[in-house]
Amino acid sequence: MSIEIFRLNEQGAGWVDIESATTAELLDLELAITFNAPMQMLCFKCHTPIPKGNVCVNHKNVKGGIYLD
């Protein structure tokens, strides 16, 4: 089992193994854990904050990560 982080940068977004994390990413992670940084779920299509799940009410027609609209 490996631990992954989600990387979002100029080249795109996706999960990467923590062993390939940059020093800045590791520091951000450590600070977030240390200071209990608040987390917010976002709709994966429009990035609107949502209370739970993976999509907002406007994008509820998503099944298995595939857009139906």
TADAWO-V64224 format. One line per field, one symbol per residue. burial: + if it has 24 or more other ideal C-beta (glycine too) atoms within 12 Angstrom, else -. A space follows every 10 residues. Layout:
burial = ???
This chain:
burial = ----+----- ---------- ---------- ---------- ---------- ----+----- ---------
